[in-house]
Amino acid sequence: MKFVHTKTFKNLMAKLYGWGASVVILGALFKINHYPGAEIMLIVGLGVEALIFFMSGFEPPHDEPDWTLVYPELAGIEDSSGGERVTTQNIQNVTISTNLDKMLEEANIGPELIEDLSKGLRNLSDNAKKLADISNATIATNQYVQNMQLASQSVLELSQSYKNTAEYLKHDLSLSEEYAKSLQNTVVALGEMKEAYQGTAVIAKENLQASVDYNESIKNLTVYSSQMAENYSKTASLLTQAVEAMEGSSSGAKVYAEQMSKTTQNLTALNAVYELQLQASNEQYANTDRLKASLDQFVANISESSANTEQLKTELMQLSGNIRALNNVYGNMLSAMSVGKVNG
């Protein structure tokens, strides 16, 4: 076992402690973070730690140096707690105590004087405590002055907050007046839109009636056209008969003249029917134009109504935000007033 006392063994153990501790820490790190191969690393780390403890059992105990070679006055002192310390120092202490007693006797310093000295020291200690109390009172006075300054600053800040609140309330009042004006304008716009809707409804009714009349005129025109077709057929038959009659009799000229007169009347009636149809078509075109203009106006009114509705919605949201802000201001004012009353 001489090897354990060599310097090589001590160097080996120092490196074993350092390297083994690093392996043990790596094993614990792998196990805690669940890295791959954590179990193997933990086994290796614990095995190295066991090897370190095993090897540390062969280390020799630490050699205690002989301090008496450096400090000779330590010679003769026993390590055990129960041992007696009979040294030169103890003898010197006894000699000093004896000399001190002799000096006190020669100076006439008795127990009474020592007691008076003790009382004086106690009084001095009490006075020092009172001085400490006075210094504490001074500190308290300084703190009171600082608190008064802070209170004054708080009052100034509270006054400034009241001033800001008053300005905000004035601004909010002006916003409320503007909102009231905008609401009045919105009401007027809604009234105008209502009148426009009513006018559009009347025009639509008129256009509907015109469409009904136009349909009725078209039906009548169809009937007239059918009648004209029948009249033309009859006229053609009469002309044919007239020609045949002229060929068969000399009196056919008179019959022909009568038939031509009837044909002329029928043509005149047909022209009148066409004129009626043309007039009805023109009226229908005019009614259609008016209906289109009314529908355009109706769409424009709807668009304007939508814009007014969006504006009204935006203004209502702004009013709601102003009311919430005003409630917060009122709440802060009440809180500040409550704090002021409590401090008062």
Secondary structure, 3 states (H helix, E strand, C coil): CHHHHCHHHHHHHHHHHHHHHHHHHHHHHHHHHCCCCHHHHHHHHHHHHHHHHHHHCCCCCCCCCCHHHCCHHHCCCCCCCCCCCCCHHHHHHHHHHHHHHHHHHHCCCCHHHHHHHHHHHHHHHHHHHHHHHHHHHHHHHHHHHHHHHHHHHHHHHHHHHHHHHHHHHHHHHHHHHHHHHHHHHHHHHHHHHHHHHHHHHHHHHHHHHHHHHHHHHHHHHHHHHHHHHHHHHHHHHHHHHHHHHHHHCCCHHHHHHHHHHHHHHHHHHHHHHHHHHHHHHHHHHHHHHHHHHHHHHHHHHHHHHHHHHHHHHHHHHHHHHHHHHHHHHHHHHHHHHHHHHHHC
